[in-house]
Amino acid sequence: GGLQIGGGVNPSNAMKWLDAGASHVIVTSYVFVDGKLDMARLEEMTDLVGKDRLVLDLSCRKKDSKYYVVMDRWQTFTTLEVNGETLRSLAQFCDEFLVHGVDVEGKMCGIEDELIQLLGDHSPIPVTYAGGATSIADLDRVKAIGQGKVDLTIGSALDIYGGDVAYDAVVAWQRKEEEFDKQSKMGAFGFGGSFGRTYS
């Protein structure tokens, strides 16, 4: 939870944002050099801010039936494929992944089921997915496809941005999930569980 800051984050300014009250910093471009993931830079960021305060942005586009991380305002493909091996390996260095389905981002044309399932199947840490949401039903859809491990960001589709999805309805959905999660952890349903957060 808390405010997460992204955009131009690097070692020279990351601690400033955290000291100002951000719970996490989100990093993308700094850890990619010439279209390749620079592990030394990623390790530098992790050592500086701590694994528990770093979110790694793996926003991606599809090419040749595979998803690859993109950079430079999502126009340039990197060599890093988003797959099970990548997710498991990079989870050692961050608290959470942020993944925009760039091919549908901002278009309100439907979420990327295949990508969400990949994230739910393979990520060992929380993931926030964004891209293509069109209705309140997408919250339940992402929860189901992502096996309760993938969170959803709704942006352009919200009524506060001119869309058709009521912001109040999204908040109400989230509060209901939080209450269910709280009760399940207390054993009210005879089991423990954790369900996705929703960001908007």
C-alpha positions in Angstrom: 0.0 0.0 0.0 0.9 3.6 0.1 2.1 6.0 -2.7 4.4 4.6 -5.3 6.5 7.0 -7.4 7.8 6.3 -10.9 9.2 8.2 -13.8 12.9 9.0 -14.1 13.8 7.2 -10.9 17.5 6.5 -10.5 20.1 6.3 -7.6 20.4 10.1 -7.5 16.8 10.7 -6.6 15.3 7.5 -5.3 15.9 8.1 -1.6 14.5 11.7 -1.9 11.1 10.2 -2.9 11.2 7.6 -0.1 12.2 10.2 2.5 9.3 12.4 1.3 6.9 9.6 2.2 6.6 7.3 -0.8 6.3 3.6 0.1 8.0 2.4 -3.0 9.9 3.8 -6.1 9.2 2.3 -9.5 12.1 1.8 -11.8 12.3 1.0 -15.5 14.6 2.9 -17.9 17.5 3.1 -15.5 18.0 -0.6 -15.4 18.0 -1.0 -19.2 21.0 0.0 -21.3 21.0 -0.4 -25.1 17.9 -2.5 -24.9 19.3 -5.0 -22.4 18.7 -5.5 -18.7 21.7 -4.2 -16.8 21.9 -6.4 -13.7 24.5 -4.3 -12.1 22.2 -1.3 -12.2 19.3 -3.3 -10.8 21.4 -4.6 -8.0 22.5 -1.0 -7.3 18.9 0.1 -7.0 18.0 -2.8 -4.7 21.0 -2.2 -2.5 20.2 1.5 -2.3 16.5 1.5 -1.4 16.0 -2.1 -0.3 14.1 -4.9 -2.0 11.0 -4.2 0.0 10.7 -0.6 -1.4 11.4 -1.3 -5.1 8.9 -1.9 -7.8 10.2 -3.1 -11.2 8.3 -2.0 -14.2 8.2 -4.8 -16.8 5.6 -3.2 -19.1 5.6 -5.2 -22.3 4.4 -5.7 -25.9 3.8 -8.8 -27.9 6.2 -9.8 -30.6 6.4 -13.2 -32.4 3.9 -14.6 -29.8 6.0 -13.6 -26.9 6.0 -10.6 -24.5 9.0 -8.4 -24.4 9.7 -5.5 -22.0 9.6 -2.1 -23.9 11.2 1.2 -23.0 11.6 4.7 -24.4 7.9 5.5 -24.0 7.1 1.9 -24.9 8.4 2.4 -28.4 11.6 0.3 -28.2 11.7 -3.4 -27.6 14.3 -4.7 -25.2 15.7 -8.2 -25.4 14.1 -9.2 -22.1 11.2 -11.6 -22.5 8.5 -11.7 -19.8 8.2 -15.3 -18.9 8.4 -17.6 -15.9 12.1 -17.7 -15.7 12.4 -13.9 -15.9 9.7 -13.3 -13.2 11.3 -15.8 -10.8 14.8 -14.4 -11.3 13.9 -10.7 -11.0 11.6 -11.3 -8.0 14.8 -11.6 -5.9 15.5 -7.9 -6.4 12.1 -6.1 -5.9 8.9 -6.2 -3.8 6.5 -6.0 -6.7 6.2 -5.9 -10.5 4.3 -3.3 -12.5 3.2 -4.6 -15.9 1.3 -2.5 -18.5 -0.1 -4.5 -21.3 1.1 -1.8 -23.7 -0.8 -3.1 -26.8 -4.1 -2.3 -25.1 -3.0 0.4 -22.6 -5.4 3.4 -22.7 -7.5 2.0 -25.4 -10.3 0.5 -23.3 -10.5 -2.5 -25.7 -10.3 -5.3 -23.2 -7.6 -6.7 -20.9 -4.9 -9.1 -22.0 -6.0 -12.4 -20.6 -2.9 -14.3 -21.8 -0.5 -11.9 -20.2 -2.5 -11.8 -16.9 -2.5 -15.6 -16.8 1.2 -15.7 -17.4 1.8 -13.3 -14.5 -0.6 -15.3 -12.2 1.0 -18.6 -13.1 4.6 -17.6 -12.6 5.2 -14.5 -10.5 6.3 -15.3 -6.9 5.7 -11.7 -5.8 2.7 -9.3 -6.2 2.0 -7.9 -9.7 0.0 -4.9 -10.7 -1.4 -5.2 -14.2 -2.7 -2.2 -16.3 -4.2 -2.0 -19.7 -7.5 -2.3 -21.5 -10.0 -2.4 -18.6 -13.5 -1.4 -19.7 -15.8 -2.4 -16.8 -16.2 -3.2 -13.2 -16.4 -6.9 -14.2 -12.7 -6.7 -15.2 -11.8 -6.6 -11.5 -13.3 -10.1 -11.0 -11.9 -11.3 -14.3 -8.3 -10.3 -13.4 -8.8 -11.8 -9.9 -9.9 -15.1 -11.5 -7.4 -15.3 -14.4 -4.5 -14.1 -12.2 -5.5 -16.6 -9.4 -5.8 -13.8 -6.9 -2.2 -12.8 -7.3 -2.5 -10.1 -9.9 -3.9 -6.6 -9.1 -5.6 -4.3 -11.6 -5.2 -0.7 -12.4 -8.2 1.1 -14.0 -7.3 4.4 -15.6 -8.9 5.8 -18.7 -12.2 3.8 -18.1 -12.9 5.6 -14.9 -15.7 8.2 -14.9 -13.3 10.8 -13.3 -11.3 10.6 -16.5 -14.4 10.6 -18.8 -15.0 6.8 -18.9 -18.0 4.7 -17.9 -16.6 2.9 -14.8 -17.8 4.6 -11.6 -14.8 5.4 -9.3 -17.1 4.9 -6.3 -18.0 1.4 -7.5 -14.3 0.5 -7.9 -13.7 1.7 -4.3 -16.6 -0.3 -3.0 -15.4 -3.4 -4.8 -12.0 -3.0 -3.2 -13.4 -2.4 0.3 -15.4 -5.6 0.0 -12.3 -7.5 -1.0 -10.3 -6.1 1.9 -13.1 -7.0 4.3 -13.2 -10.6 2.9 -9.5 -10.9 3.2 -9.5 -9.6 6.8 -12.2 -12.1 7.8 -10.5 -15.0 6.0 -7.3 -14.3 7.8 -9.1 -14.3 11.1 -10.4 -17.7 10.3 -14.0 -16.7 9.7 -14.2 -18.9 6.7 -11.9 -21.6 8.0 -9.0 -20.7 5.8 -6.4 -18.0 5.2 -6.2 -16.1 2.0 -5.1 -13.0 0.2 -6.7 -11.3 -2.8 -5.8 -8.6 -5.1 -5.6 -5.0 -4.4 -7.0 -2.5 -6.9 -5.3 0.7 -7.9 -6.9 3.5 -9.8 
